[in-house]
């Protein structure tokens, strides 16, 4: 629609500058030191929603970080799109690997670098600007509701209660989410599923205090050594996860489904070159696309213990810790997997140490339908702006709230992301291509238009 293109062209610099200001706020939900920043970011999102055209918007308190809710109701008889996103971001560590400050947005070679640039401030803000375009051009085709949370990066702890308490207010026909990626601008795609998550922390304790490694070494078990051996045993020689019962409920794809998945454009050598690795790694018998989309995984996210300062300190540490995430596929359940892992980890612990396993948070795997009106509207919207049909893919990441939307609100979700796999989300130098940012803003209004048209029957 020409009016949309004209408005976006005229306000392109404004759209970018407003995103830059949002990215400057260090809304790190995992760090209590940034609680004031997350609250400040929530208020900024509220003001952005009002400025974009929402009739009402409010910052809703929770037991943790606040949730921002906004809505624009043009006609109760029209379909309603509930847009979900999050304003919280991952911790920026390690800081020394950033080429500029993580909360000092930098634009280089058509990309904006900052923590949250893609995950999810940049992608969430596309929807805010899309509403502004539709509102200012008098073309809002659906009722629009927003739920923007501040705890996605720490497991969406309080969002479930918010959904339960606000079922009437959150009534809608579909949930629209841009917190995922596409293959490339040349090969647009729509994710049709996400893996679930079980996030654990383990602690291995040996002696009751740190010991001199010369005096006690060789006679007392070193918790770091024991933990390392236990972790190494979690995969066998084929990189198959050894937790008993782990694969019992895994849905295996048919040969046809595997063939369709692997038909997506993918260059393994280019993948390795971009990551700076000589060989890929993973479960024997599966391709990289399968390992990152439709197979469950167990990954070590962090490990610590003993002395890690400058110089030398000959210590035999009292304890060692690690954080472990397991990505899950249908029909695995996060709590069942957490229980299986806890039981297994305790069983493999030798008698020379004590073990503590803590379940932090989790979420369930989801598969979204590709024959729904909403999916077809997203498909048509992307085809309109990219001039080619999107490829259906499976995402390797997790958005725990997606399964909750269906369980609590009875709503399916469309995952229409515009990020790229190489956007360094959760890593130093996170970025978002400006072309993707602007293309998302251009595409989203078409989704609303086509969803409204197709919903008429």
N, C-alpha and C positions, 0 to 999 in steps of 0.2 A: 504494500500500500504506500503510495507516494507521500502521503501526509506523515507517515511514520518515519520514512527515510529522511524527509526534510527536517523534521523536528530533531532526530538524532544527529544529523549532520550539523545543525545549528548549535547543538548543546553538547557536542562530543567532548570538548575541553572541560566543561562543567562536570560531566559525568566522571571523568578521570580525576579531577581535583577533589571531588567529593569522596571518591574511593580512597584516595591518598590520605585524606584526613581520618577516615575510619581505620586505615591500616596503621596509623601512628599510635593508636591506643593499644597498649600491651595487655590485652584481655586474656591472660593465661589462666584458664580455669583450674589447672592442677596446682597452682602456687598461691597459697593464702596471701602472700605479700602483694598480689595483684588484685585482691578482692575489690578495692576501690576502683581499679581500672575496668574490671568487668562490669561494675555497676554504671560507670561512666559510659561505657560502650553501649550498654542496653539503652540508656537514655538517648544516645546519639542515633541508634537504630529507630527508636520510637519517633524522634523528630524527623528522620528521613522518610518514614512511612507517611506521616502527616503531610509533609511537604510534597510527597509524590501523589497524594490524592486520597488517602484513606480517610473515611469519615470519622473514625475513631481509632486511637492507638493508645496502649497503656503498657507500663512496665509492671509485670505481675510478680510479686514476691513468692519465693519458694523456700524450702529449708536450706537451699544452697544458693546458686546464682540465679538471678531473675530471668523470667521468660518474657519476651516482648510479643504482644498480640495486637494485630490491627486488622481492620476490615473495611471494604467498600462494597456496600450492598446497593445495586442499582435496580433490581427487580427480583423479589423473592421467588418468582416463577421461573427464573432463569437458572441454569446450572451454576454450581459454586465450585471454585478451584481453591483448595487449601494449599498454600505454598509453605513448605518447611525449609528452614535453613538454620545455621548457627553462627553466632558472633564470637564464640570463644575459640581460642587457638592453642596449638601445642606449645610447650616450652621451647625456647629458641636454641637451647644448648645442642652442641658445643659452639660457644660464641666465637672462638678463634677461627672457625672454618667459614664464617660469613665474610663476604667481600665488602659488605657495608652493614650498617646497623640493622638488625632484624625489624626494628620499628621505626626505621628511617627510610621510607620507600624510595627506591632508586629505579629509574627507567633507563634501560640500556638495550639497544638493538630491538626495539619494539616490544620489550617485555618489562613488566613491573616486578621488582624483587622486594619481598617483605614477608614476614611471617603472617599467614592468613591470606596472602594474595589470591591463592586458588582455593584453599581449604579453610574457611568456606566464605570469607568475607567478599571476595571478588565475585564468586558465583551467586551468593545470596543477593548481593547488591544489584546484579543484573535484573532480578525480578522487581526490585524496587524501582529501578529506572524504566523498566518495561511498563509498569503501572503508570508512571509519570507520562510516558509517551501516549499511552491509550487515553489517559484522563485529559491531557492537554489537547488532544485531537478529537475528543468527544466520541471515542470508538471503543469504550469498555464493553466487551461482549458478554462477560460472565461476572457474577459476583466473585469477589476476591477476598480471601482471608489469608493472613500471615501468622505463622507461629515460628518465632526465631528464638532459639534457646541459647543458654550460656553454659551448657554442661555436656555437649556432645563428645568432647575430647576426654571426658572422665566418666563416660558410660551413661549419660542421660539419666542420672539417678532420680531426679525429681519430676521428670517429664511424664512418667506413667501416671502419677497421682494427679497431675494437672489435667491430663486427658480424661481421667475418670471424673474429676470434679467439674469439667466443662464440656460434657458431651453435647449438650444442646447448643452451646455457643459455637462448637467446632463442627456442626453438621455441614457436610459438603458432599460432593459427588466423586471427587478424586483428590489425591495428594500429588502435588508436583514438586519434585526435588531436583536441584542442581548441586550435587555434592559428589559427583562422580566424574569420570573422564570419557573421552571419545578416542578413537584410534588416532585420528589426525584430522586436520582441516581438509585434506584431500580425500580422506575416507571417514566421513562422519558415521557415528554409531550411536546406538541406544543400549544401555545396559539393561538386561532383562532379569538379572538376579544378582544377589550379593551374598557373600559368605557371612556366617555367624562368627561369634567370638567368645572365647573363654580366656580370661586374663588372670594369671596366677602369680603369686610371689612365694618363693621358697626360702627357707632359712635352715642352714645346717650348723649345729653347735657342737663343738668338741670340748676342750678344757674350759674351766670356769673363769679363765683370764688369758690374756695374751701371754705367750711364753717365749723364752730365749730359744731360738731355733738351733743353737749349738748344744745347749744343755739338755733340751727335751726332744729335739728332732731325731726321728728314728724310733722313738719309743711311744710317742703320742700322735694320734691321727691328726693330720692337718685338714681342717674343714674345707679349705679351698681345693685341695687335691680330691677329697671325697666328693664334693659337689661337682667338680669337673668330670669325674668318672661317672657319676649318676646321670648327669646331663648327656654325656656322650652315649650312654646306653639307651637313650630315648629314641634313637634311630638305629636300624640294623644296617647290614652291608648294602642293602638296596634302598636305603634312605626311607624305609617303611617305618612308621611310628610303632613303637613296641608296647605302648600302653594297652593292657589287656581290655578287649571290648571296644577299642576306639573306633574301629571301622564297621561295627556290627550293623549300624543303621544307615550307612552311607548309600545314597542312591547312585548306582553306577549308570553312566550314560550308555545308550545303545551305540552300535557302530555307526549308524546314520547320524546320530547326534554328535558324536565325536568328529565325524567327517565334516559336518556343517560348522562346528566350532573352529576347526583348524583351517577352514577355507578363508578365514579373515586374513587380510594382508598382514604379514609378519615376516621380517627378515631376521633370522637368528644371529647372523654375523653382525648385522647393524646393531642389534640389541646388545650383544657382548661388547662391541666397540664403544657404544654410548656409555656403558657402565664401567668400562675399563677392566673387564674380566676376560680371562683366557678361555674358560669353559663355563657352561651353565651347569647347574646342580639341581638335583631333586629326585623325586620318587621314580625308580626305574620303571620303564614301560609307558611313560606319559610325556607328552610334549610340554614345552614351556607354557603355552597357552592353557593347556589343561591343568598344569600344576598351579597356575596363578588364578584360575577361575572356578574349576569344578572339582578339585581335589582338596581334601583337608590338609592342614599343615600344623607343625609345631615349631615355633621359633623362639630362640633365646633373645630377649630384648635388652637385657642388661645383666651384668654380673660384677660383684664387688666383694672386697674383704681384704684384711691385712693392711699393709702400708703401701700407699700409692703416692707419697710425697716425693720431693726431690731427694737425691742422694740415696743412701742405703740405711736400712734398719732391719736387722736380722731377727725378724719376729715370726713366731708360729702363732697365727691368729686364733682367737677364740671362736670366731664364727665367720660364715660366708653366706652371701645372699645372691639371689637371681630373680629376674622377672621373666616370665614365659607367657607367650600368647599362642593360642591355638585357633586357627581359622577353620570354620566348620561349614559343612555343606548339607543340603537336605538329605536325610531327615534327622540329622544330629541335633541334640538339645544341649544348650550351653551348661545347664546345671548338671545334667547327667555326665557330660564329659568332664566337668570340674570334679565331680565325685570319683569318677574312674581314675583321673589323674592323681588325685589326693591319695587314693588307696594304693595305686601303683608306686608312687614316690615313697610312701612310707614302707612299702614292702621291700623295695630295693635298697633301703638305707642299711648299712652295716651297723653292728651293735656298738661300734666305737663312737658313734655320734647320735645326737638327737635331731629330729626333723620337725619343722613346723611349715605347714602349707596354708596359704591364705588365698581365698577367692576374692578378687577385687571387683570385677564387673564382667558382664557378658551380654550377648544378644543373639538372636536366632537368625539362621539363614533364611533368605526369602527368594522366591521366584515370581516375577511379575508376568501377568498374561500379555500375550502379543496379539490377541484377537479382540481386545476391548476397544471401545470408542476412543478412550483417552490415548491408548498407544497409537491408534491409527491417526489421531490428531497430531501427536508428536511427530510421527513418521512423515506426515504431510507437511508439517511446519518446517522440518529440517530439509525436506526435499525442495521446498519453496525457496529457502534462503541459500542452500548449498548447491542447488541444481543437480542433486543426486540423492538416491534413496539411502537412508542410514542402514548400517549393518547391525543386526542384533548380536550383542556380546554378553558375557558373564563377567561381573566385576570381582576382583579379588579382595577388596576391602569390605568393611562392615559398617553399617549404619543401624545400630540396635533398635532405633525407634521405628523403623519401617515395619517390622513384625508387630509392634505395639499398635500402630495405626490400624492394622487390620483386626487385631484381637479386640481392641477397646472401642474403636470407632466404626469398625466394619468397612474400612476404606482401602481400596487398592492404591498402588503408587505407580507413578511414571518417573523413571530415573533419567532425566534429560540433562546430562552433564556436558560441560564445555571445556573441562580441563584436559590436560594431557598427562600421560604416565610419567613423562620426564619433568613434571613441574616441581619436583623435589618437595612434595608435601611431607611434613613431619621431619624434614631434613634441613640442613643449612642451605641458604640461598633459594628458598622457595620462590617460585615465580608464577606469573600468569601472563600469557601472551595477550597483548592488547587487542590483537585481531580476534582472538577467541572471546574476550570480554565484550567487544562491540558486536560480534556475531550473535552471542547469546542474547543481548538486548534486542537485536533485530528479530530474532527467531521467536522469542517468548510470546509477543503479541499475536503471532500467527497461531500458536497453540490455542490461545484463548478463543480466537475467532473460529478456528476449525472445530474445536470442542463444542462451542455453542451451536454451530451449524449442524454438526453430526448428531448432537443430542436431541435435535428436533424430530429425528426419526424419518 
